[in-house]
Amino acid sequence: MRNREFNQSKLEIIKEQAKKGNVSYELNRWFGERMLNGDRELLEIQKQGFASEALAWLKSTTPEEMKYGTASKEKRIAKARESAQLAGKTLEELAEENGLEMLLA
């Protein structure tokens, strides 16, 4: 029973982390067998992480954020598209869902 409670607690933490970025490492670390078996709940959490990462890359293309790091706007957009694809969406779809279409103009 304690192991189940621990796993549930860990899963809640990972769900929160997915709101900020990619959680593939954590999911595989703590729930590797379930990930290998294609657990739908875990795959949805992973997709949320990819979507969050895509949005973070997209937001990093603003003039204010371009001050940080050395990646060009084109490279940041490419990274955003890559993460969006892993989330099962296009970058345009994610941007529209989150009111960030203007960053793609």
Backbone torsions as a table, in degrees:
resi	resn	phi	psi	omega
1	MET	NA	-39.8	-179.3
2	ARG	-62.6	-38.3	179.4
3	ASN	-63.6	-40.0	179.4
4	ARG	-64.9	-42.2	177.8
5	GLU	-63.6	-40.9	178.3
6	PHE	-61.9	-46.4	-179.8
7	ASN	-61.0	-41.8	179.6
8	GLN	-64.9	-41.6	178.4
9	SER	-62.5	-45.0	179.7
10	LYS	-63.0	-39.9	-180.0
11	LEU	-64.2	-39.5	177.8
12	GLU	-63.2	-40.4	178.0
13	ILE	-63.5	-44.1	-179.4
14	ILE	-65.6	-37.0	176.9
15	LYS	-59.8	-41.0	178.0
16	GLU	-66.5	-41.2	178.9
17	GLN	-63.8	-32.0	-179.3
18	ALA	-64.6	-20.5	177.4
19	LYS	-73.5	-11.2	-177.6
20	LYS	-113.1	-20.5	-178.5
21	GLY	169.8	-167.7	-175.7
22	ASN	-63.0	128.8	179.7
23	VAL	-120.2	18.4	-177.3
24	SER	-57.1	-44.1	-178.9
25	TYR	-59.1	-49.5	-178.4
26	GLU	-63.6	-42.6	178.9
27	LEU	-61.5	-44.6	179.3
28	ASN	-69.1	-34.4	-179.8
29	ARG	-65.5	-47.6	-173.8
30	TRP	-94.4	-25.4	-175.1
31	PHE	-133.0	40.1	-174.5
32	GLY	-53.6	-46.6	-178.0
33	GLU	-65.3	-41.9	178.2
34	ARG	-64.5	-37.4	178.2
35	MET	-64.7	-44.5	179.5
36	LEU	-62.7	-29.9	179.4
37	ASN	-86.9	3.6	175.5
38	GLY	72.6	36.7	179.5
39	ASP	-56.7	119.5	-175.0
40	ARG	-59.8	-42.4	-179.2
41	GLU	-60.0	-46.0	-179.3
42	LEU	-68.0	-38.2	179.4
43	LEU	-65.9	-34.4	176.5
44	GLU	-67.1	-39.6	177.0
45	ILE	-63.9	-41.9	178.9
46	GLN	-61.8	-42.9	178.4
47	LYS	-62.6	-39.2	177.3
48	GLN	-60.6	-41.3	177.8
49	GLY	-62.3	-42.9	178.1
50	PHE	-63.7	-41.3	179.1
51	ALA	-63.7	-42.3	178.6
52	SER	-62.7	-40.5	178.8
53	GLU	-65.1	-41.1	178.3
54	ALA	-60.4	-44.0	179.6
55	LEU	-65.8	-36.9	177.9
56	ALA	-63.8	-42.6	177.5
57	TRP	-63.3	-42.3	179.8
58	LEU	-63.0	-45.3	179.3
59	LYS	-63.1	-26.2	-179.0
60	SER	-73.5	-2.0	179.6
61	THR	-89.9	-0.6	177.7
62	THR	-70.3	153.5	-180.0
63	PRO	-54.4	-38.6	179.6
64	GLU	-63.0	-44.6	-177.7
65	GLU	-76.4	-23.2	-180.0
66	MET	-65.8	-14.0	177.5
67	LYS	-67.2	-23.5	-174.8
68	TYR	-101.7	134.8	179.8
69	GLY	81.3	177.8	-176.1
70	THR	-116.8	-3.6	-178.2
71	ALA	-69.5	137.6	177.5
72	SER	-72.0	167.6	177.7
73	LYS	-60.9	-40.4	-179.9
74	GLU	-62.1	-41.8	179.3
75	LYS	-65.7	-40.0	179.6
76	ARG	-66.0	-40.7	177.3
77	ILE	-64.6	-40.9	179.0
78	ALA	-62.0	-42.6	177.6
79	LYS	-63.9	-39.7	178.9
80	ALA	-63.6	-43.7	179.0
81	ARG	-62.9	-40.8	179.4
82	GLU	-61.2	-46.5	179.7
83	SER	-67.3	-39.3	178.4
84	ALA	-62.2	-41.1	179.2
85	GLN	-62.0	-40.9	177.8
86	LEU	-64.7	-27.2	177.3
87	ALA	-81.1	-5.9	178.6
88	GLY	84.8	20.9	-179.8
89	LYS	-137.0	169.4	171.7
90	THR	-91.1	159.8	178.1
91	LEU	-63.2	-36.2	179.0
92	GLU	-61.8	-41.8	178.1
93	GLU	-62.4	-47.4	179.8
94	LEU	-62.1	-42.8	-179.5
95	ALA	-62.3	-44.1	-179.7
96	GLU	-64.4	-43.5	179.7
97	GLU	-61.1	-27.2	-175.3
98	ASN	-111.1	12.3	177.0
99	GLY	65.8	34.3	-177.9
100	LEU	-118.1	21.4	-177.3
101	GLU	-56.2	-34.6	-176.1
102	MET	-62.9	-21.5	179.1
103	LEU	-75.4	-14.4	178.7
104	LEU	-92.7	-7.1	-177.7
105	ALA	-73.4	NA	NA
